[in-house]
């Protein structure tokens, strides 16, 4: 589905160079497609016995049909602020996925993201993560989080703090190294 520039300005955010749609945008698109109902069904309630793993199924009905999807959440797949709300996050993820299917959007909803913690939104709509949650997108540590690299290869984090071309990565490495010094 092709999204207008006006829609993107309201409902699409960038995170580390990748676009994500907001849940509100999916709801808006679903209403445009004749949203009739959204229902959820809890498949698994989070409990100590299952590692606090919640699973919810969502069903979205529009004029074009019925779309079902499943969403899950656990303490390992959400940020610290959301951990007390695991079941709601599983529900939000399920509804977002079902609405994406219903409206034909292949962008992941921002609210579906896992353990990256959003700390602010810049005027242009770019979203920032905590320094330790920045993911390396190149080199020998591709797909590793900056925070994990501190224990794996501190020298590499120091190198990034001085040489990374991406200013967000360079600044995050510096901030992370500075925090480490303050805690020791």
Secondary structure, 3 states (H helix, E strand, C coil): CCCCHHHHHHHEEEECCEEEECHHHHHHHHHHCCCCEEEEEEEECCCHHHCCCEEEEEEEEECCEEEEEEEEECHHHCCHHHHHHHHHHHHHHHHHHHHHHHHCCCCCEHHHCCCCCEEEECCCCEEEECHHHCECCCHHHCCCEHHHHHHHCHHHHHHHHHHCCCHHHHHHHHHHHHHHHHHC
